[in-house]
Amino acid sequence: MYHTIDVDELRSYCRKHIESLEHWARRLIHEQLTNKYGNNYFNAVNTNNEHIINKSIRQQAERLLKASPQRFNRLVDTLFLEDIIYFLCNHNFYKELFKQALDYSYPQGKDEVHEFLKRIIPIRNALCHSNPISIRQAEQVICYCNDFIAGLKEYYTLKGTEKMWNVPCIIKATDSLGNVFLPEGTNYSSQHLDLRDKNDFRIGDTYSVAIEVDPSFANESYNIKWFEYEPYVDREDLYDSLRYSKTFEQCNVAQTFAIYVDIVSKNNWHKFTSYDDRLIIFLTIFPPNV
């Protein structure tokens, strides 16, 4: 089926699936290590007073978080696929923390997890360095990612955490200021990107943001709705678009100008009454004489 898809579109499709796998994996890692070791698990030690996470990964995570605060919100968000494999397949963590969740897709154990996730790495590298990939490689990466995510969804469903709320959500937002936002997947009704102290917009300036929705949900299974406040403007012209753009006018001048994007599944119910996920971006639009 992928033979009919444009090459650039197929490469983008593959990258989104890898990012979705990383999103789900980081969620599992964060939840399980937090439950076991607390919020500061990156610096936790075992009964022998040894760090539970090796020094190189800890230092890399701290360096990336410090160097790119616009891109990463938490230490766990800095984890690359190689790091994710380290966590999930670590013999100190696997049986107690991850086996139950991973057994749905990898019943043969951590060696099977390691083998199939490792196969994604060279394809990921080719995509990142603008090298060509074959249709077969595209099929592999999409299949491997979907298998991983489907297993975690099954785990969360049977656990009860996602039984009612298996809904599409935003996994990434990138804006024209260079910010990269990785939502944390909380149970709050909205997540916020507050840029009021980080922008200098005036009348005539343009701001844009692009979102990525978990590709394990089919595009036709949800709608995307953008609106602004205030003044309230329903951006019907951008409905179902992954990208928002706005050139500010005099009526937008405000200490707090808010951009909303809602993900609305086509279910007859929604996690938050009328929508299933929401991101709000706060900006300040200064008057022309400031």
CORDAHU-V697492 format. One record per backbone hydrogen bond with DSSP energy under -1.0 kcal/mol. NH is the residue of the N-H (numbers start at 1). CO is the residue of the C=O. E is the energy in kcal/mol with one decimal. If there is no record, write none. Layout:
# CORDAHU-V697492
nh = {NH | NH}
co = {CO | CO}
e = {E | E}
This chain:
# CORDAHU-V697492
nh = {5 | 10 | 11 | 12 | 13 | 14 | 15 | 16 | 17 | 18 | 19 | 20 | 21 | 22 | 23 | 24 | 25 | 26 | 27 | 28 | 29 | 30 | 31 | 32 | 33 | 34 | 35 | 36 | 37 | 38 | 41 | 43 | 44 | 46 | 49 | 52 | 58 | 59 | 60 | 61 | 62 | 63 | 64 | 65 | 66 | 67 | 68 | 71 | 72 | 78 | 79 | 84 | 85 | 86 | 87 | 88 | 89 | 93 | 94 | 97 | 98 | 99 | 102 | 103 | 106 | 109 | 113 | 114 | 115 | 116 | 117 | 118 | 119 | 120 | 124 | 125 | 126 | 127 | 128 | 129 | 131 | 138 | 139 | 140 | 141 | 142 | 143 | 144 | 145 | 146 | 147 | 148 | 149 | 150 | 151 | 152 | 153 | 154 | 155 | 156 | 157 | 158 | 159 | 160 | 162 | 167 | 171 | 172 | 173 | 174 | 175 | 176 | 178 | 180 | 181 | 191 | 193 | 195 | 198 | 204 | 205 | 207 | 209 | 210 | 211 | 212 | 214 | 217 | 221 | 222 | 223 | 225 | 227 | 228 | 229 | 233 | 235 | 236 | 238 | 239 | 240 | 241 | 244 | 246 | 248 | 252 | 253 | 254 | 257 | 258 | 259 | 260 | 261 | 262 | 263 | 264 | 266 | 272 | 273 | 274 | 276 | 277 | 279 | 280 | 281 | 282 | 283 | 285 | 286 | 290}
co = {2 | 6 | 7 | 8 | 9 | 10 | 11 | 12 | 13 | 14 | 15 | 16 | 17 | 18 | 19 | 20 | 21 | 22 | 23 | 24 | 25 | 26 | 27 | 28 | 29 | 30 | 31 | 32 | 33 | 34 | 38 | 40 | 41 | 50 | 46 | 44 | 54 | 55 | 56 | 57 | 58 | 59 | 60 | 61 | 62 | 63 | 64 | 68 | 68 | 75 | 76 | 80 | 81 | 82 | 83 | 84 | 85 | 90 | 90 | 93 | 94 | 94 | 98 | 99 | 102 | 106 | 109 | 110 | 111 | 112 | 113 | 114 | 115 | 117 | 120 | 121 | 122 | 123 | 124 | 125 | 126 | 134 | 135 | 136 | 137 | 138 | 139 | 140 | 141 | 142 | 143 | 144 | 145 | 146 | 147 | 148 | 149 | 150 | 151 | 152 | 153 | 154 | 155 | 156 | 156 | 165 | 212 | 212 | 181 | 210 | 179 | 208 | 175 | 70 | 173 | 278 | 280 | 282 | 195 | 248 | 202 | 246 | 244 | 174 | 242 | 172 | 169 | 214 | 218 | 219 | 264 | 262 | 260 | 233 | 258 | 228 | 226 | 234 | 235 | 236 | 224 | 238 | 209 | 207 | 205 | 249 | 250 | 285 | 283 | 229 | 281 | 227 | 279 | 225 | 277 | 223 | 221 | 275 | 270 | 272 | 263 | 263 | 261 | 191 | 259 | 193 | 257 | 254 | 201 | 287}
e = {-1.2 | -2.7 | -2.4 | -2.2 | -2.3 | -2.3 | -2.4 | -2.3 | -1.7 | -2.1 | -2.5 | -2.2 | -2.3 | -2.4 | -2.3 | -2.4 | -2.7 | -2.9 | -1.9 | -2.1 | -2.8 | -2.9 | -2.6 | -2.6 | -2.5 | -2.1 | -2.3 | -1.7 | -3.2 | -2.0 | -1.0 | -1.8 | -1.3 | -2.8 | -2.1 | -2.2 | -2.0 | -2.8 | -2.3 | -2.6 | -2.3 | -2.4 | -2.5 | -2.3 | -2.0 | -2.3 | -2.2 | -1.2 | -2.3 | -1.6 | -1.3 | -2.5 | -2.4 | -1.8 | -2.2 | -2.8 | -2.3 | -1.7 | -3.2 | -3.1 | -1.5 | -2.8 | -2.3 | -2.0 | -2.6 | -1.8 | -1.7 | -2.7 | -2.3 | -2.2 | -2.2 | -2.2 | -1.3 | -1.1 | -2.8 | -2.7 | -2.0 | -2.2 | -2.3 | -1.7 | -2.7 | -2.1 | -2.6 | -2.3 | -2.6 | -2.2 | -2.3 | -3.2 | -2.2 | -2.4 | -2.4 | -2.1 | -2.6 | -2.8 | -2.0 | -1.8 | -2.5 | -2.1 | -2.2 | -2.8 | -2.4 | -2.5 | -2.1 | -1.2 | -1.6 | -1.8 | -2.8 | -1.2 | -2.1 | -2.7 | -2.1 | -2.4 | -1.7 | -2.6 | -3.4 | -2.0 | -2.7 | -2.4 | -1.6 | -2.7 | -2.5 | -2.6 | -2.3 | -3.0 | -2.9 | -2.6 | -2.5 | -1.8 | -2.2 | -1.2 | -2.9 | -2.4 | -2.0 | -2.5 | -2.3 | -1.7 | -1.4 | -2.2 | -1.9 | -1.2 | -2.8 | -2.2 | -3.0 | -2.6 | -2.6 | -1.7 | -1.5 | -1.4 | -3.4 | -3.4 | -2.4 | -3.2 | -1.9 | -3.0 | -2.9 | -2.9 | -2.4 | -2.9 | -1.3 | -2.7 | -3.0 | -1.3 | -2.1 | -2.9 | -2.7 | -2.2 | -2.8 | -2.6 | -2.9 | -1.6}
